[in-house]
Amino acid sequence: MQQARELKKKREQGIEAEIMAQTLEEILNSVYLKFKLQFYKRVFQRLQSREATLSTSETFCVEAIDALGTPTVSEFAKFLNISVANATYKVQNLEKKGYLRKERSEEDRRESYLFLTDRFFEYKNLHTSYTNTVIQRVSKTCSPEEISIFKHVLEIINDELTPEVELQKK
């Protein structure tokens, strides 16, 4: 029993030393990189079966539109800091590919709102399914107290430490 306690203590000390060795920046970058690489891997799997039809630029555009909710073309352009003409061109291409549809505003017929289609949400599932897998693993690995602290830290990062990007609450 004593040996088990000593082994556990050494393990905990080793984990603490390992965590201390890595900076917070390294850990966050590593997590972000793993999420991106898993997503890219799944996108390329779909490319091989010719299911994916979005360019890199178009991918960024649909993800921005998703984050903004149902923006107007002007709001989309402003968010990406591009001209309305450039945004309109990108929207037309995405519309042709079936990833979004436009609806004219009832108040101002000159403006159109952007709505993502089921085709986009199938694409989005490539990323969110991995996020859900990681969340399940966290739930199995961490205590409820650790999960609560982790959630709290993520909320602080999301709500207070990333003011450069404001997202519509969903």
Secondary structure, 3 states (H helix, E strand, C coil): CHHHHHHHHHHHHHHHHHHHHCCHHHHHHHHHHHHHHHHHHHHHHHHHCCCCCCCHHHHHHHHHHHHHCCCEHHHHHHHHCCCHHHHHHHHHHHHHCCCEEEEECCCCCCCEEEEECHHHHHHHHHHHHHHHHHHHHHHHHCCHHHHHHHHHHHHHHHHCCCCCCCCCCC
